[in-house]
Amino acid sequence: ELQFSSAVEVLMSYYPHVKKAIGASEKIFEYVDREPRVPPEGSLAPQEIKGHVHFRNISFAYAKRSDTLVLKGVSLELKPGQMTAVVGPSGGGKSTLVNLLERFYQPKEGDILLDGESLQSYKIQYLHDKISVVSQEPKLFARSLKDNIKYGKEDATNEEVYRAAKLASAHKFISQLPDGYETDAGSKGDKVSGGQKQRIAIARALIRHPKILVLDDATSSLDTETEFQVHQALDNLRKTEKCSVLLIAHRLSAVKQADHIIFLQEGEIKEEGTHDELVQKDGLYAELVRKQNMPFQRNTGVDNEERSS
Ligand code: ATP
């Protein structure tokens, strides 16, 4: 296993070429630890899709603990132009939903449909092109910020890079750096904060025009202003790009603006609705809100970085 890992590292040093070979996944290191059970792929690769995702009655157990259902009859939809947030205690199954969407595993029961067709009917490479996952701690490569964004699409023009960065609320801070887009994320990487990294990763995802964007939102390290910028980025992109956004949320501040919120606990959907509906309901979500000491008001009327600049 050690040998395989170092082989992967060598390969990754040629990342632009390797990326083409393995698909646009940042998750190569995770593949090493995964159970090699990816089921056969289909041949669907339509030119146009809407990006409507339907998890239909999904039950799932990891092979290592096949007697423990991690998801129990979960149904949810991701709709184009909308943001669905999944919240709930640690171990509830949030990341497992993403693993299934990326087809790292196969549901035990139920099916995941993309535009009405089972995920299994599509080519895996096609799914990886259409689904972008921004991880909790995105990694930047020791190259310019521009190259880091272009990693999502190597033939992108400068205009495409700027557009993606603007949508991700990253253009302004990049432009203000002494070397701008040429800033080296390696030697000058300390100039880029956690929240800025996340926005660069969002830009990297957006430049590919994904139909489905998954954001594993570990914003706990972000200050309020940076976090706000990330949320503005999310707002921008689902309105402008009409993509379906799935937000895996560990903190609630981003969740308030979601079109639909799902409270997942012990593999089951315990509650769902909008922020206001769930607060009204005064159940588990409301309790979580109280614990995180948030006002029960939605944020409105605040301008974002790009519009105000
Ligand atoms: P967190 O908020 O801490 O990220 P989560 O809601 O995303 O948690 P999951 O990571 O989906 O929860 O985990 C759900 C359950 O599945 C947990 O009990 C976890 O221990 C288990 N689990 C997760 N990944 C694996 C794996 N690769 N093999 C076996 N069990 C796993």
Boltz pocket constraint, residues with backbone or C-beta under 6 A from the ligand:
constraints:
  - pocket:
      binder: B
      contacts: [[A, 62], [A, 63], [A, 64], [A, 65], [A, 70], [A, 88], [A, 89], [A, 90], [A, 91], [A, 92], [A, 93], [A, 94], [A, 95], [A, 96], [A, 97]]
      max_distance: 6.0
